[in-house]
């Protein structure tokens, strides 16, 4: 379910940035669709300055939230 929500957010036109929230409480902002790669089990998020990379296990993703604060999906 999380993978489907991420896939939809990444392909949305026009793109709207969103946050990925992990079980630990960490948040990773996806600012552009080219800054994220979705695999079968992971979401890789690259920071806009390309100096930071977050590898998120989809099992640890609690929700994805559009930048307007509305949740797109949760476990």
Secondary structure, DSSP 4 states (H G I P E B T S, - for coil): -HHHHHHHHHH-SS---EEEEETTS-EEEE-SGGGEEE-SSEEEEE-TTSS-EEEEEGGGEEEEEETTS-EEEE-
